[in-house]
Amino acid sequence: METVLLYLVAAICLVWSFLKDRQKTRIAIQKSFKAFEGILPQFLVIFLLVAMIMAILDTRTISLLLGKSSGGWGVFAASLVGAVTLIPGFVAFPVAAVLLQGGAGATQIAAFVSSLMMVGVVTLPLEIQFFGKRAAFLRNSLAYMFSLIVAVFVGWVVNQ
């Protein structure tokens, strides 16, 4: 129901914008399609990878590795995978939803997503170049610890 409401509000705003200034609305639509074209290849590759992983790993295996019963090791593993993975947020959240549907635990997925968004192992050399070693390592260490705190908090909230 919420999705229909959001689409309806977006359509009304688009019509209102079109009535107010047709040229600006056309330009905005063209820019949005260009942005979509830029995002689409990344999005498709990630979904392809997730589809292959889901084909290889059944729900029992996902539950074993990342399910509620995986406990602290599952949270730790998910946070490490998130820390070393470099995918954009608009792809990470659908991936997390697929993993949750496949049997992963909320705490483990929260660890994965929060470390993915906050920790930058792949971008660490660039960060060191701009901010220095000490600042880059401090930021990443604190971000990693905070991602684990977020995961525990999400797990606590979901299990209430």
C-alpha positions, 0 to 999 in steps of 0.5 A: 500500500505504501508503495502505491502511495509513494508512486501516486505522490511522485506522479502528482509531483511530476505532473505539477512540475510539468505544468509549472515548467515543461522545459525544466521537467524535461531536462530533469527527466533526461538527467534522471534517465542518464543517472539510471543508465549509469547505475544500471550496469552496477545494479545488474552485475550485483543482482547477477552475483546475488542470483548466482550465490543464491543458486549455489547456496540454499536457504539452509546454508545461508541460515547456517552461515548468516542465520540467527544461530550463527551467533557472534561468528556470523556477525563477525563474518558478515561485518568482515565481508561488508568491510572489504566489499565495495558496492553502492548503498542502492545495491546493498539494501536489495542484496540485504533483503534477498539474504534476509529472505534466504534465512540470514539473521537481522543482526548479521545483515545489519553488521554486513550493511553497516560495515559496508557503508562505514568501513572502507578497506578497499578505499583505505589507500586513497583515504591514507593519501588524503587524510594520513595513516593515523586518521584513516586507520582511526576512522576505519577502526571506529567505524568498524566498532560502531558497525558492530554496535549497530548490528547488536542494537538492530538485533536487540530491537528486532528480537524485542 
